[in-house]
Amino acid sequence: MKDFIEIIKKRRSYYNLSEDVDLTNEEIKYLVEDVMNITPSHMNSETTRIVLLFDDKSKDFWTRVNETFDKSINKEKFHGFYHAKGTALFFIDMNEIWDQEINMASYRDYFETWGHHSAAMLQLNLWQALRDEEIGASIQHYNPVIDEWVKEFYDLPEHWELVAQMPFGKIEEEPEAKDKKSIEEKLLVIE
């Protein structure tokens, strides 16, 4: 358990990234596959999809994102995103969600929320797995502004809803410590 807690403690939002990771693209792909296969999802539905971009494909993605925002992304963050080894794009397959809404009508109002929960679990598990391999990452949300061109450019199904972007790469600098709220504000114990 202590090893797992240490992995969680090491996971931070890393923005200063480079391409120089110790794993090959193929090894990272296998890591992503493993994480996808072992991460739980609501009712074992596996509604999350990932598009994995490496090297120049990742650079091209971040160039297009920055252009979409009239080159207004924070320069230091953009530098790290652009120079990262890769980017994982997270989607929810809404066809799967809509099928669940039809097939299990009594839960209709909850499947989309549960789909987001499933996507979030996969994001966190991948983030931690990458960090355990000395690869830093962060979660970004440039959607929905980029949704239309992302689906068109990568020829993705219309029913895939983009929910997050995760640039990842070699950690070039540790982030500063962040202030945290007191545990008493966040945890209620009833015995």
VEXMARTOR-680334 format. One record per residue (C-alpha): residue in one letter; x, y, z. Coordinates in pm, 1 decimal, always signed. Layout:
N
+------+----------+----------+----------+
: type :       xx :       yy :       zz :
+------+----------+----------+----------+
:    a :        X :        Y :        Z :
...
+------+----------+----------+----------+
***
This chain:
191
+------+----------+----------+----------+
: type :       xx :       yy :       zz :
+------+----------+----------+----------+
:    m :     +0.0 :     +0.0 :     +0.0 :
:    k :   +284.3 :   +239.5 :    +78.4 :
:    d :   +420.5 :   +204.2 :   -277.0 :
:    f :    +79.5 :   +292.3 :   -419.8 :
:    i :    +49.7 :   +598.5 :   -194.2 :
:    e :   +397.1 :   +710.4 :   -303.4 :
:    i :   +292.7 :   +683.6 :   -669.4 :
:    i :    -13.6 :   +895.9 :   -595.4 :
:    k :   +200.7 :  +1153.5 :   -413.0 :
:    k :   +439.3 :  +1179.5 :   -710.7 :
:    r :   +157.7 :  +1251.3 :   -957.4 :
:    r :   +144.3 :  +1623.8 :  -1022.1 :
:    s :    +49.2 :  +1854.1 :  -1308.5 :
:    y :   +370.0 :  +1876.8 :  -1508.2 :
:    y :   +394.6 :  +2151.8 :  -1767.5 :
:    n :   +766.9 :  +2170.5 :  -1841.7 :
:    l :   +802.7 :  +1857.4 :  -2055.6 :
:    s :  +1030.1 :  +1726.3 :  -2329.2 :
:    e :  +1039.6 :  +1430.6 :  -2569.1 :
:    d :  +1334.8 :  +1256.7 :  -2402.8 :
:    v :  +1151.6 :   +977.4 :  -2218.1 :
:    d :  +1306.2 :   +637.0 :  -2148.2 :
:    l :  +1014.6 :   +440.1 :  -2297.6 :
:    t :   +963.2 :   +385.6 :  -2669.7 :
:    n :   +636.3 :   +482.8 :  -2837.1 :
:    e :   +550.8 :   +112.9 :  -2849.6 :
:    e :   +613.3 :    +70.6 :  -2475.5 :
:    i :   +395.0 :   +372.7 :  -2399.2 :
:    k :   +123.3 :   +230.9 :  -2625.3 :
:    y :   +135.2 :    -99.6 :  -2432.1 :
:    l :   +118.7 :    +90.8 :  -2103.1 :
:    v :   -191.5 :   +275.0 :  -2226.9 :
:    e :   -347.2 :    -54.5 :  -2339.6 :
:    d :   -281.4 :   -212.8 :  -1999.7 :
:    v :   -429.4 :    +83.1 :  -1812.6 :
:    m :   -735.1 :    +83.9 :  -2040.0 :
:    n :   -789.3 :   -288.6 :  -1983.5 :
:    i :   -765.1 :   -275.5 :  -1602.7 :
:    t :   -946.6 :    +50.4 :  -1526.9 :
:    p :  -1302.8 :     -3.7 :  -1405.1 :
:    s :  -1597.4 :   +159.4 :  -1577.4 :
:    h :  -1963.1 :   +197.6 :  -1492.4 :
:    m :  -2138.6 :   -136.4 :  -1540.3 :
:    n :  -1821.4 :   -255.6 :  -1715.9 :
:    s :  -1928.0 :    -47.1 :  -2015.1 :
:    e :  -1580.7 :    +70.6 :  -2128.0 :
:    t :  -1716.6 :   +386.4 :  -2291.1 :
:    t :  -1387.4 :   +581.1 :  -2288.1 :
:    r :  -1180.0 :   +604.7 :  -2605.3 :
:    i :   -822.4 :   +733.8 :  -2641.8 :
:    v :   -643.2 :   +874.0 :  -2945.1 :
:    l :   -268.3 :   +858.9 :  -2882.8 :
:    l :    -49.5 :  +1113.1 :  -3061.5 :
:    f :   +331.1 :  +1091.0 :  -3062.0 :
:    d :   +615.5 :  +1321.3 :  -3159.2 :
:    d :   +532.0 :  +1538.4 :  -3464.6 :
:    k :   +163.7 :  +1437.5 :  -3451.7 :
:    s :   +146.9 :  +1569.9 :  -3096.1 :
:    k :   +334.1 :  +1888.7 :  -3192.1 :
:    d :    +92.1 :  +1942.9 :  -3479.8 :
:    f :   -203.7 :  +1896.7 :  -3245.1 :
:    w :    -77.5 :  +2160.5 :  -3000.0 :
:    t :     +7.3 :  +2400.1 :  -3282.7 :
:    r :   -351.4 :  +2371.6 :  -3405.4 :
:    v :   -490.1 :  +2415.2 :  -3052.0 :
:    n :   -282.0 :  +2728.2 :  -3002.1 :
:    e :   -393.9 :  +2864.2 :  -3340.4 :
:    t :   -755.8 :  +2793.2 :  -3247.0 :
:    f :   -704.3 :  +3016.6 :  -2944.2 :
:    d :   -528.7 :  +3287.3 :  -3151.8 :
:    k :   -193.1 :  +3185.1 :  -3002.4 :
:    s :   -308.2 :  +3298.1 :  -2658.8 :
:    i :   -215.9 :  +2984.1 :  -2461.8 :
:    n :    +28.2 :  +3063.6 :  -2180.8 :
:    k :   +370.8 :  +3053.9 :  -2350.9 :
:    e :   +540.2 :  +2840.8 :  -2083.6 :
:    k :   +259.0 :  +2584.8 :  -2082.4 :
:    f :   +243.5 :  +2577.7 :  -2461.8 :
:    h :   +619.7 :  +2520.4 :  -2478.3 :
:    g :   +582.1 :  +2212.2 :  -2257.8 :
:    f :   +278.1 :  +2081.4 :  -2445.6 :
:    y :   +450.2 :  +2132.1 :  -2781.2 :
:    h :   +779.9 :  +1969.5 :  -2675.4 :
:    a :   +615.6 :  +1675.5 :  -2495.4 :
:    k :   +663.9 :  +1319.7 :  -2616.0 :
:    g :   +296.3 :  +1278.9 :  -2688.9 :
:    t :    -63.8 :  +1356.6 :  -2609.5 :
:    a :   -354.2 :  +1132.4 :  -2516.2 :
:    l :   -694.4 :  +1260.4 :  -2627.2 :
:    f :   -978.8 :  +1122.9 :  -2414.4 :
:    f :  -1328.4 :  +1073.5 :  -2555.0 :
:    i :  -1657.0 :   +924.1 :  -2443.1 :
:    d :  -1836.6 :   +708.6 :  -2699.6 :
:    m :  -2182.8 :   +861.6 :  -2671.4 :
:    n :  -2339.4 :   +584.2 :  -2883.2 :
:    e :  -2259.9 :   +348.7 :  -2596.4 :
:    i :  -2413.2 :   +593.2 :  -2346.4 :
:    w :  -2727.2 :   +641.9 :  -2558.3 :
:    d :  -2768.3 :   +263.7 :  -2592.1 :
:    q :  -2749.5 :   +230.6 :  -2214.6 :
:    e :  -3010.8 :   +502.5 :  -2172.0 :
:    i :  -3247.8 :   +307.9 :  -2398.3 :
:    n :  -3171.9 :    -36.6 :  -2257.5 :
:    m :  -3180.6 :    +61.8 :  -1889.3 :
:    a :  -3434.1 :   +342.8 :  -1880.1 :
:    s :  -3457.4 :   +355.7 :  -1501.0 :
:    y :  -3096.4 :   +487.4 :  -1496.1 :
:    r :  -3134.9 :   +707.1 :  -1806.1 :
:    d :  -3046.5 :  +1031.9 :  -1626.6 :
:    y :  -2719.1 :   +895.9 :  -1488.4 :
:    f :  -2532.8 :   +725.8 :  -1773.4 :
:    e :  -2369.8 :  +1040.4 :  -1910.5 :
:    t :  -2244.1 :  +1135.7 :  -1563.0 :
:    w :  -2120.9 :   +781.0 :  -1507.8 :
:    g :  -1947.8 :   +794.1 :  -1847.0 :
:    h :  -1756.5 :  +1100.2 :  -1728.7 :
:    h :  -1668.6 :   +919.1 :  -1405.7 :
:    s :  -1531.6 :   +627.5 :  -1608.5 :
:    a :  -1327.5 :   +862.7 :  -1828.2 :
:    a :  -1190.6 :  +1039.2 :  -1520.7 :
:    m :  -1081.2 :   +709.6 :  -1362.4 :
:    l :   -895.3 :   +618.6 :  -1680.4 :
:    q :   -731.1 :   +962.6 :  -1696.2 :
:    l :   -611.0 :   +938.9 :  -1337.5 :
:    n :   -489.1 :   +580.6 :  -1373.9 :
:    l :   -294.4 :   +665.7 :  -1688.8 :
:    w :   -153.7 :   +980.9 :  -1529.3 :
:    q :    -28.1 :   +777.9 :  -1233.2 :
:    a :   +104.1 :   +492.7 :  -1450.7 :
:    l :   +300.3 :   +741.2 :  -1661.5 :
:    r :   +438.4 :   +907.9 :  -1348.4 :
:    d :   +549.4 :   +569.8 :  -1215.6 :
:    e :   +758.3 :   +542.9 :  -1535.9 :
:    e :   +911.4 :   +888.8 :  -1463.3 :
:    i :   +690.8 :  +1050.2 :  -1728.0 :
:    g :   +506.3 :  +1366.9 :  -1632.6 :
:    a :   +165.9 :  +1475.3 :  -1759.4 :
:    s :   -122.5 :  +1711.2 :  -1700.2 :
:    i :   -490.4 :  +1716.3 :  -1786.1 :
:    q :   -607.0 :  +1994.5 :  -2019.0 :
:    h :   -954.6 :  +2098.8 :  -2128.3 :
:    y :   -946.3 :  +2297.4 :  -2451.9 :
:    n :  -1271.5 :  +2133.2 :  -2550.3 :
:    p :  -1537.2 :  +2210.5 :  -2660.0 :
:    v :  -1367.9 :  +2489.2 :  -2859.4 :
:    i :  -1148.1 :  +2238.8 :  -3048.3 :
:    d :  -1403.3 :  +1956.8 :  -3080.6 :
:    e :  -1513.0 :  +2016.2 :  -3437.6 :
:    w :  -1171.1 :  +2031.7 :  -3602.5 :
:    v :  -1033.6 :  +1745.6 :  -3387.4 :
:    k :  -1304.7 :  +1507.8 :  -3510.1 :
:    e :  -1263.1 :  +1623.9 :  -3868.1 :
:    f :   -881.4 :  +1626.8 :  -3872.4 :
:    y :   -845.3 :  +1279.3 :  -3717.4 :
:    d :  -1151.3 :  +1140.0 :  -3897.8 :
:    l :  -1322.6 :  +1041.9 :  -3572.8 :
:    p :  -1685.2 :   +942.6 :  -3525.9 :
:    e :  -1927.4 :  +1228.0 :  -3455.0 :
:    h :  -2054.6 :  +1044.1 :  -3147.9 :
:    w :  -1714.0 :  +1060.0 :  -2975.1 :
:    e :  -1724.3 :  +1344.0 :  -2720.7 :
:    l :  -1382.1 :  +1494.7 :  -2643.6 :
:    v :  -1343.0 :  +1534.3 :  -2266.0 :
:    a :   -971.0 :  +1593.1 :  -2199.0 :
:    q :   -622.5 :  +1620.2 :  -2342.9 :
:    m :   -312.9 :  +1482.0 :  -2165.4 :
:    p :    +28.5 :  +1599.1 :  -2287.6 :
:    f :   +304.5 :  +1374.5 :  -2146.1 :
:    g :   +682.3 :  +1369.1 :  -2156.4 :
:    k :  +1008.4 :  +1384.2 :  -1967.0 :
:    i :   +983.5 :  +1594.3 :  -1652.9 :
:    e :  +1212.9 :  +1892.1 :  -1699.1 :
:    e :  +1113.3 :  +2070.7 :  -1380.2 :
:    e :   +922.3 :  +1982.8 :  -1065.1 :
:    p :   +619.9 :  +2206.9 :  -1005.6 :
:    e :   +601.1 :  +2419.3 :   -694.1 :
:    a :   +410.1 :  +2281.8 :   -397.3 :
:    k :    +44.1 :  +2385.4 :   -383.6 :
:    d :   -147.5 :  +2493.4 :    -78.3 :
:    k :   -413.9 :  +2246.6 :    +26.5 :
:    k :   -730.3 :  +2298.3 :   +226.1 :
:    s :   -725.7 :  +2145.9 :   +572.0 :
:    i :   -838.8 :  +1786.1 :   +588.4 :
:    e :  -1114.2 :  +1891.8 :   +830.5 :
:    e :  -1272.8 :  +2094.8 :   +550.1 :
:    k :  -1274.0 :  +1795.6 :   +316.9 :
:    l :  -1333.6 :  +1486.2 :   +529.3 :
:    l :  -1626.7 :  +1405.2 :   +755.5 :
:    v :  -1590.4 :  +1091.2 :   +964.7 :
:    i :  -1902.4 :   +943.7 :  +1125.9 :
:    e :  -1843.6 :   +655.1 :  +1365.8 :
+------+----------+----------+----------+
***
